[in-house]
Amino acid sequence: MTGSDADPAHREGGEPSRPQPRAVVAVTGPDRGGWPAWFFTAWAVHRAGGRPLRIRPARPHHHCHFDALIVGGGADVDPALYEKPDGPATSEIQAAERRWSQRLIGYAFYPLLWLLRRLFQSHGGRLDTERDRLEKALIHRALDERRPILGICRGMQLVNVVRGGTLHRDLGGFYTETPQTRSLLPVKRVDLEPGSRLAAVLDGETVQVNALHNHAVAELGQHLRVCGREPTGVIQAIEACDRWCIGVQWHPEYLPQKHVQQRLFRALVRAAGPETGAREPTDQAPAG
């Protein structure tokens, strides 16, 4: 074999290059009823180049290593974790949503949504205090170890609560003239904050999302900022000012056909790599 045919690593006296291992992404969920969310989230992580690790109260994997954390959707966060003695925080009611298309689509797909949620509802619609306890510990661990975090729906809410924030338990006042849109399809517009990390990840300032949530962020936790709202003023996305931590109120895992939603998972996996500097605090949104 001539020198021109030799492997570059051998020509330089080095070892042959080896494929880099996939980043391990811990994905939380309930013990019962959470398999659709797990399937779609695991698929998204795998497509993004990561290796999903399912974590739930019955199998907490306390001592397993992970490079990134996804806190998934599901049962409501226990109000005892964030409510003050004088009741939950409230804010000024914003202008009502007036998009008739959203209203009609919400009515058309609500029966299907209701059926899916009844069939696969995690923890029977009740509070899941064991899951709350597990996910709080995981969020604290990820923050302490500077692992990137993606909170989805309930996961975004719990990240906010862990950092000292509160939640709206009733969103009815935000939708005084039309009902709250509820659909698996991307029928709701979210306006992203220019210059935010999320806007950079999604490469735009608006995004169409689905809507399955009952609660929403009220008061922000420490070192968090709003990076996305719907036209009514409801907070739809938050991010940390001091590390890679993004929370979205919608379910990107249920939109596998949307490349813009897949960017969230690719960015999370990239942030888990040591070459990205994701574990160093920063107030700047990443480029591109």
Secondary structure, DSSP 4 states (H G I P E B T S, - for coil): --GGGS-HHHHTT-PPP-PPPPEEEEEE--SSS-HHHHHHHHHHHHHTTEEEEEEBTTB--TT---SEEEE---SPPPGGGT-BTTB-------PPP--HHHHHHHHHHHHHHHHHHHHH-GGGGS--HHHHHHHHHHHHHHHHTT--EEEETHHHHHHHHHTT--EES--GGGGSSSPPP-EEEEEEEEEEPTT-HHHHHHTSSEEEEEE--S-EE-S--TTEEEEEE-TT--EEEEEESSSSEEEESS-GGG-TT-HHHHHHHHHHHHHTSGGGTTTS--SSPPP-
